[in-house]
């Protein structure tokens, strides 16, 4: 009988169990499994930070209000100004009963782009003008048909010329309506479908306007102004989302605890950026979706027949109306919004790292969003602004976002889309890289 050999002796364990080879062969698979298991904590850490940031924001009504209310308030302001400046409340009094008086009244009613019209009796119209509930009274007199036969018919305009802007708007609108009676091509429909389309009707004025449109579609001013408001909402939420969360970590000292997690700093940084992106999507997506559904509201249709006060009251909600784009334009819309979101999330992270104070972050982010809104063409087209603003806007990413979104939503082609997306993507990449480096460095020193 021999003694059992020590495991260190030569030849010890030469005879192995049949499964030994299989165990050895399976080690490669075991290492691969360990690699997969190693990736799971990293993914879990990224998703955990992002999910926590989203939950914190959704449970913070004050932060949501701070991000949304200024932008939505700006939207209501734009809508009210558009309705009150672009179209004036006017009382129409039709005293004539002949067919030509009825035709004149019909032309005035049809020009909905010029008037917020309400038909009244003469007495009610005088009271409304005295109380400044209307800016003017248009009267089609009793003898309109007889005057037309004599060649001296007139329409009376009683105007509250409170300032030159409102007064001239109404003078031009009434002049256009009156001219349209004998020269239909001088009215709005004639401008859109008359000489510019090769149709020239007899014209007693001997001069017509041959309009040549640069674009195939016409967009209302209110719809045109919705796009900057969408961009302002994305900027406000994107900046405040990550900026407030990052500043809070430094204020409460949680940044020091976060870097002690075994996953390391990189997953935490990625989780913060992903969380800011999810916050922006969670708040912006329902608002954009609402813009595609607003047209179904009863009083938002062009010919709803709603009273004047209802039209004014609903000018804000009804102004939030977006056209449904073709699928290619829809993809362009998503790409532009995604690039803008990433750019603002990165910028918000940099802001939180730099300031590290919630109040300072809130004030700076909201003011910064306002400047980006105005310099990007928030209230008008940048090309119509002074030269120095046009030069500055070339270095402001919001101008590219506004131009690209308008092109994707309102017009049949995507001219300039490639340039706009390239600039926004470059800004997004730069802000994300800088935010990752600065946040990782700040947490390491926390």
C-alpha positions as CSV (number, residue, x, y, z in Angstrom):
1,X,0.0,0.0,0.0
2,X,1.4,3.3,-0.9
3,X,0.9,6.6,0.9
4,X,-1.2,9.2,-0.8
5,X,0.9,11.7,-2.7
6,X,1.1,15.4,-1.8
7,X,-0.5,17.5,-4.5
8,X,2.9,19.1,-5.0
9,X,4.6,15.8,-5.9
10,X,5.4,15.0,-9.5
11,X,2.7,13.0,-11.1
12,X,0.1,13.8,-8.5
13,X,-3.3,14.2,-10.0
14,X,-2.2,12.8,-13.4
15,X,-5.3,10.8,-13.4
16,X,-8.1,13.3,-13.4
17,X,-11.8,12.8,-13.3
18,X,-13.5,12.6,-16.7
19,X,-15.1,15.9,-16.1
20,X,-11.9,17.8,-15.5
21,X,-11.2,18.4,-19.2
22,X,-14.7,19.6,-19.6
23,X,-14.3,22.0,-16.6
24,X,-11.1,23.3,-18.1
25,X,-12.6,23.7,-21.5
26,X,-15.5,25.6,-19.9
27,X,-13.3,28.2,-18.3
28,X,-13.4,30.3,-21.4
29,X,-17.2,30.4,-21.3
30,X,-17.0,31.2,-17.6
31,X,-14.8,34.2,-18.3
32,X,-17.2,35.4,-21.0
33,X,-20.1,35.0,-18.5
34,X,-18.1,37.0,-16.0
35,X,-17.6,39.8,-18.6
36,X,-21.4,39.8,-19.2
37,X,-22.0,39.9,-15.5
38,X,-19.5,42.7,-15.2
39,X,-21.4,44.8,-17.7
40,X,-24.7,44.4,-15.9
41,X,-23.7,46.5,-12.9
42,X,-22.5,49.3,-15.2
43,X,-25.8,49.2,-17.2
44,X,-27.7,49.0,-13.9
45,X,-25.9,52.0,-12.5
46,X,-26.5,54.1,-15.6
47,X,-30.2,53.2,-15.6
48,X,-30.5,53.6,-11.8
49,X,-29.2,57.1,-11.8
50,X,-31.4,58.1,-14.8
51,X,-34.5,56.6,-13.3
52,X,-33.8,58.2,-10.0
53,X,-33.3,61.6,-11.6
54,X,-36.5,61.3,-13.5
55,X,-38.5,60.3,-10.4
56,X,-37.0,63.2,-8.4
57,X,-38.1,65.6,-11.1
58,X,-41.6,64.2,-11.6
59,X,-42.0,64.6,-7.8
60,X,-40.9,68.2,-7.9
61,X,-43.8,70.4,-9.0
62,X,-42.0,73.6,-8.2
63,X,-39.1,72.6,-10.6
64,X,-41.5,71.6,-13.3
65,X,-43.4,74.9,-12.9
66,X,-40.1,76.9,-13.0
67,X,-39.2,75.2,-16.3
68,X,-42.6,75.3,-18.0
69,X,-44.5,78.4,-16.9
70,X,-42.1,81.1,-18.3
71,X,-42.1,79.3,-21.7
72,X,-45.8,78.7,-21.7
73,X,-46.4,82.3,-20.6
74,X,-44.3,83.5,-23.5
75,X,-46.5,81.4,-25.8
76,X,-49.7,82.9,-24.4
77,X,-48.2,86.4,-24.8
78,X,-47.3,85.6,-28.5
79,X,-50.8,84.3,-29.1
80,X,-52.6,87.3,-27.6
81,X,-50.3,89.8,-29.4
82,X,-50.9,88.0,-32.6
83,X,-54.7,88.1,-32.2
84,X,-54.8,91.7,-30.9
85,X,-52.2,93.2,-33.3
86,X,-52.7,91.0,-36.4
87,X,-56.5,91.1,-36.4
88,X,-58.5,93.9,-34.8
89,X,-62.0,93.5,-33.2
90,X,-64.4,95.1,-35.5
91,X,-68.2,95.6,-35.5
92,X,-70.1,95.1,-38.8
93,X,-73.4,96.9,-39.2
94,X,-75.3,95.9,-42.4
95,X,-78.1,98.3,-43.0
96,X,-78.6,97.8,-46.7
97,X,-80.9,95.0,-47.8
98,X,-80.1,94.8,-51.5
99,X,-78.0,92.1,-53.1
100,X,-75.0,94.3,-53.6
101,X,-75.0,95.3,-49.9
102,X,-75.2,91.6,-49.0
103,X,-72.3,90.9,-51.3
104,X,-70.2,93.7,-49.7
105,X,-70.9,92.3,-46.3
106,X,-70.0,88.8,-47.5
107,X,-66.6,90.1,-48.7
108,X,-65.9,91.7,-45.3
109,X,-67.0,88.5,-43.4
110,X,-64.7,86.3,-45.6
111,X,-61.6,88.3,-44.8
112,X,-60.9,86.5,-41.5
113,X,-57.2,87.2,-41.7
114,X,-57.9,91.0,-41.3
115,X,-60.8,91.2,-38.9
116,X,-62.1,89.7,-35.6
117,X,-65.6,90.4,-36.8
118,X,-68.8,90.6,-34.8
119,X,-72.1,91.7,-36.4
120,X,-74.2,94.2,-34.3
121,X,-77.0,96.6,-34.6
122,X,-76.0,100.3,-35.0
123,X,-76.8,101.1,-31.3
124,X,-74.8,98.1,-30.0
125,X,-71.9,98.9,-32.2
126,X,-71.8,102.5,-31.0
127,X,-71.7,101.4,-27.4
128,X,-69.0,98.8,-28.1
129,X,-66.8,101.5,-29.8
130,X,-67.4,103.9,-26.9
131,X,-66.4,101.2,-24.4
132,X,-63.4,100.3,-26.6
133,X,-64.6,96.7,-27.0
134,X,-64.1,97.1,-30.7
135,X,-61.5,99.2,-32.6
136,X,-63.8,100.2,-35.5
137,X,-67.3,100.0,-36.9
138,X,-67.8,99.1,-40.6
139,X,-71.3,100.2,-41.8
140,X,-72.8,99.1,-45.1
141,X,-75.5,101.8,-45.4
142,X,-79.1,101.5,-46.5
143,X,-78.6,103.2,-49.8
144,X,-75.6,101.1,-50.8
145,X,-77.3,99.5,-53.8
146,X,-78.7,102.9,-55.0
147,X,-75.3,104.5,-54.6
148,X,-73.6,101.7,-56.5
149,X,-76.0,102.4,-59.4
150,X,-75.0,106.1,-59.4
151,X,-71.3,105.3,-59.1
152,X,-70.9,106.9,-55.6
153,X,-71.5,104.0,-53.2
154,X,-69.5,104.1,-49.9
155,X,-68.8,102.0,-46.9
156,X,-68.6,104.0,-43.6
157,X,-65.6,103.3,-41.3
158,X,-65.8,104.7,-37.7
159,X,-62.3,104.3,-36.4
160,X,-60.9,104.5,-33.0
161,X,-57.5,105.8,-34.1
162,X,-55.8,105.2,-30.8
163,X,-52.5,104.8,-32.5
164,X,-51.1,104.8,-36.0
165,X,-50.4,101.1,-36.1
166,X,-53.9,99.9,-35.4
167,X,-55.5,102.6,-37.5
168,X,-53.4,101.9,-40.6
169,X,-54.0,98.1,-40.3
170,X,-57.7,98.7,-40.3
171,X,-57.6,101.3,-43.1
172,X,-55.6,98.9,-45.3
173,X,-57.9,96.0,-44.5
174,X,-61.1,98.0,-45.3
175,X,-59.5,99.3,-48.5
176,X,-58.7,95.8,-49.6
177,X,-62.3,94.6,-48.9
178,X,-63.8,97.6,-50.8
179,X,-61.4,97.1,-53.8
180,X,-62.3,93.4,-53.9
181,X,-65.9,94.3,-54.7
182,X,-65.0,95.4,-58.3
183,X,-61.5,93.7,-58.6
184,X,-61.6,90.3,-56.9
185,X,-57.9,89.7,-57.6
186,X,-57.1,92.6,-55.2
187,X,-58.5,90.7,-52.3
188,X,-56.8,88.0,-50.3
189,X,-58.1,85.1,-52.5
190,X,-57.0,87.1,-55.5
191,X,-53.5,87.6,-54.1
192,X,-53.2,83.8,-53.5
193,X,-54.9,82.5,-56.7
194,X,-55.1,85.4,-59.1
195,X,-52.4,86.9,-61.4
196,X,-49.7,84.8,-59.7
197,X,-51.6,81.7,-61.1
198,X,-52.1,83.1,-64.6
199,X,-55.6,84.4,-63.9
200,X,-56.3,88.0,-64.7
201,X,-59.9,89.3,-64.3
202,X,-61.1,92.7,-65.7
203,X,-60.0,95.4,-63.3
204,X,-61.4,99.0,-63.3
205,X,-58.3,100.2,-61.5
206,X,-56.2,99.1,-64.5
207,X,-53.4,97.8,-62.2
208,X,-53.2,94.3,-60.7
209,X,-50.7,92.7,-58.4
210,X,-48.8,89.7,-59.9
211,X,-47.6,87.8,-56.8
212,X,-44.7,85.3,-57.2
213,X,-44.5,83.1,-54.1
214,X,-41.1,81.7,-52.9
215,X,-42.9,78.8,-51.1
216,X,-45.8,76.6,-52.0
217,X,-47.6,76.8,-48.7
218,X,-48.9,79.7,-46.6
219,X,-48.6,79.5,-42.8
220,X,-50.4,81.7,-40.3
221,X,-48.3,84.0,-38.1
222,X,-49.5,82.3,-35.0
223,X,-48.5,78.8,-36.2
224,X,-45.2,80.3,-37.4
225,X,-44.5,81.5,-33.8
226,X,-45.4,78.2,-32.2
227,X,-42.0,76.7,-33.2
228,X,-39.8,79.1,-31.1
229,X,-42.0,78.4,-28.1
230,X,-41.4,74.6,-28.6
231,X,-37.7,75.4,-28.7
232,X,-37.9,77.6,-25.6
233,X,-39.6,74.8,-23.7
234,X,-36.9,72.3,-24.7
235,X,-34.2,74.7,-23.7
236,X,-35.8,75.6,-20.4
237,X,-36.4,71.9,-19.3
238,X,-33.1,70.7,-20.7
239,X,-31.1,73.4,-18.9
240,X,-32.9,73.2,-15.6
241,X,-33.3,69.4,-15.6
242,X,-29.6,68.5,-15.2
243,X,-28.5,71.8,-13.8
244,X,-30.8,71.6,-10.7
245,X,-30.0,67.9,-10.1
246,X,-26.2,68.5,-10.4
247,X,-26.3,71.6,-8.1
248,X,-28.4,69.7,-5.6
249,X,-25.8,66.9,-5.4
250,X,-23.1,69.5,-4.4
251,X,-25.4,71.4,-2.0
252,X,-26.5,68.2,-0.1
253,X,-23.1,66.5,-0.3
254,X,-24.5,63.5,-2.1
255,X,-21.9,63.9,-4.9
256,X,-19.2,62.6,-2.4
257,X,-21.3,59.5,-1.6
258,X,-22.2,58.8,-5.3
259,X,-18.5,58.4,-6.3
260,X,-18.0,55.7,-3.7
261,X,-20.3,53.3,-5.6
262,X,-18.4,50.3,-7.0
263,X,-19.6,51.1,-10.6
264,X,-17.3,54.1,-10.8
265,X,-17.8,57.7,-12.1
266,X,-18.4,57.0,-15.8
267,X,-21.7,55.2,-15.3
268,X,-22.9,57.9,-12.9
269,X,-22.1,60.7,-15.4
270,X,-23.8,58.8,-18.2
271,X,-26.8,58.2,-16.0
272,X,-27.1,61.9,-15.2
273,X,-27.0,62.8,-18.8
274,X,-29.6,60.1,-19.7
275,X,-31.8,61.3,-16.8
276,X,-31.8,64.8,-18.1
277,X,-32.7,63.6,-21.6
278,X,-35.6,61.5,-20.1
279,X,-36.8,64.5,-18.1
280,X,-36.9,66.6,-21.2
281,X,-38.7,64.0,-23.3
282,X,-41.2,63.2,-20.5
283,X,-42.3,66.9,-20.3
284,X,-42.0,67.9,-24.0
285,X,-43.5,64.9,-25.7
286,X,-47.0,65.4,-24.3
287,X,-47.0,69.1,-25.2
288,X,-45.9,68.4,-28.8
289,X,-48.5,65.6,-29.0
290,X,-51.1,68.1,-27.8
291,X,-50.1,70.4,-30.7
292,X,-51.1,67.8,-33.2
293,X,-54.5,67.3,-31.5
294,X,-55.6,70.9,-30.9
295,X,-57.3,71.2,-34.3
296,X,-60.0,68.9,-33.0
297,X,-61.1,71.3,-30.3
298,X,-64.6,72.7,-31.1
299,X,-63.7,76.4,-31.1
300,X,-60.3,76.2,-32.7
301,X,-61.6,75.7,-36.3
302,X,-61.3,78.7,-38.6
303,X,-65.1,79.0,-39.0
304,X,-66.2,78.0,-35.5
305,X,-68.6,80.9,-35.2
306,X,-67.6,81.4,-31.6
307,X,-68.3,84.8,-29.9
308,X,-65.4,87.3,-30.0
309,X,-64.6,86.9,-26.2
310,X,-64.4,83.1,-26.7
311,X,-62.0,83.6,-29.6
312,X,-59.8,85.9,-27.5
313,X,-59.9,83.6,-24.5
314,X,-58.9,80.5,-26.5
315,X,-56.3,82.3,-28.6
316,X,-53.5,80.7,-26.5
317,X,-54.7,77.1,-26.5
318,X,-55.9,77.2,-30.1
319,X,-52.6,78.8,-31.2
320,X,-50.8,75.7,-30.0
321,X,-51.5,73.9,-33.3
322,X,-49.0,71.9,-35.3
323,X,-49.6,70.4,-38.7
324,X,-49.1,66.7,-39.2
325,X,-46.0,66.3,-41.3
326,X,-45.1,63.6,-43.9
327,X,-43.1,60.7,-42.5
328,X,-39.7,62.0,-43.9
329,X,-40.4,65.4,-42.3
330,X,-41.5,63.6,-39.1
331,X,-38.1,61.9,-38.9
332,X,-36.4,65.2,-39.5
333,X,-38.5,66.7,-36.7
334,X,-37.5,64.0,-34.3
335,X,-33.8,64.3,-35.2
336,X,-33.7,68.0,-34.7
337,X,-35.5,67.8,-31.3
338,X,-33.2,65.0,-30.2
339,X,-30.1,67.0,-31.1
340,X,-31.4,70.1,-29.4
341,X,-32.3,68.1,-26.2
342,X,-28.8,66.6,-26.0
343,X,-27.2,70.0,-26.5
344,X,-29.3,71.6,-23.7
345,X,-28.8,68.7,-21.3
346,X,-25.0,68.9,-21.7
347,X,-25.1,72.7,-21.2
348,X,-27.3,72.3,-18.1
349,X,-24.8,69.9,-16.6
350,X,-22.0,72.4,-17.2
351,X,-24.1,75.1,-15.5
352,X,-24.8,72.9,-12.5
353,X,-21.1,72.1,-12.1
354,X,-20.1,75.7,-12.4
355,X,-22.7,77.3,-10.1
356,X,-23.5,74.5,-7.6
357,X,-26.4,76.5,-6.1
358,X,-30.1,75.8,-6.9
359,X,-31.2,79.5,-6.9
360,X,-28.3,80.7,-9.0
361,X,-28.9,77.8,-11.4
362,X,-32.6,78.6,-11.8
363,X,-32.1,82.3,-12.4
364,X,-29.2,81.8,-14.8
365,X,-30.9,78.9,-16.7
366,X,-34.1,80.8,-17.2
367,X,-32.4,84.0,-18.3
368,X,-30.0,82.1,-20.6
369,X,-33.0,80.3,-22.2
370,X,-34.7,83.7,-22.8
371,X,-31.6,85.1,-24.5
372,X,-31.2,82.0,-26.6
373,X,-34.9,82.4,-27.6
374,X,-34.7,86.0,-28.7
375,X,-31.3,85.7,-30.4
376,X,-32.5,82.6,-32.3
377,X,-35.4,84.5,-33.8
378,X,-38.1,84.0,-31.2
379,X,-40.4,86.8,-32.3
380,X,-39.5,87.2,-35.9
381,X,-37.3,85.8,-38.7
382,X,-33.6,86.4,-38.0
383,X,-33.0,87.6,-41.6
384,X,-35.3,90.6,-40.9
385,X,-33.4,91.8,-37.8
386,X,-30.5,94.2,-37.7
387,X,-27.2,93.1,-39.1
388,X,-25.4,92.7,-35.8
389,X,-28.1,90.4,-34.5
390,X,-27.9,88.3,-37.7
391,X,-24.1,87.9,-37.1
392,X,-24.7,86.9,-33.4
393,X,-27.4,84.4,-34.4
394,X,-25.0,82.4,-36.5
395,X,-23.3,81.4,-33.2
396,X,-26.6,80.6,-31.4
397,X,-27.8,77.0,-31.9
398,X,-31.4,77.9,-31.3
399,X,-31.5,79.8,-34.6
400,X,-30.7,76.6,-36.5
401,X,-33.2,74.6,-34.4
402,X,-36.0,77.1,-35.2
403,X,-35.2,77.3,-38.9
404,X,-35.0,73.5,-39.2
405,X,-38.2,72.8,-37.3
406,X,-40.1,75.3,-39.4
407,X,-38.8,73.8,-42.6
408,X,-39.8,70.3,-41.4
409,X,-43.3,71.2,-40.3
410,X,-44.5,73.9,-42.7
411,X,-42.9,73.5,-46.1
412,X,-42.8,70.7,-48.7
413,X,-39.0,70.4,-48.9
414,X,-36.2,70.1,-46.4
415,X,-33.9,72.9,-47.7
416,X,-31.2,73.7,-45.2
417,X,-32.1,70.7,-42.9
418,X,-28.7,69.1,-43.3
419,X,-26.9,72.2,-42.2
420,X,-29.2,72.8,-39.3
421,X,-28.9,69.2,-38.0
422,X,-25.1,69.2,-38.5
423,X,-24.7,72.4,-36.4
424,X,-27.1,71.1,-33.7
425,X,-25.4,67.7,-33.6
426,X,-22.0,69.3,-33.3
427,X,-23.2,71.5,-30.4
428,X,-24.7,68.4,-28.7
429,X,-21.5,66.4,-29.1
430,X,-19.4,69.2,-27.7
431,X,-21.7,69.9,-24.8
432,X,-22.0,66.2,-23.8
433,X,-18.2,65.7,-24.0
434,X,-17.5,68.8,-21.9
435,X,-20.2,68.0,-19.4
436,X,-18.9,64.4,-19.0
437,X,-15.4,65.6,-18.3
438,X,-16.3,68.5,-16.0
439,X,-18.8,66.5,-14.0
440,X,-16.4,63.5,-13.6
441,X,-13.7,65.9,-12.5
442,X,-16.0,67.7,-10.1
443,X,-17.2,64.5,-8.5
444,X,-13.7,63.2,-8.1
445,X,-12.8,66.3,-6.1
446,X,-16.0,66.4,-4.1
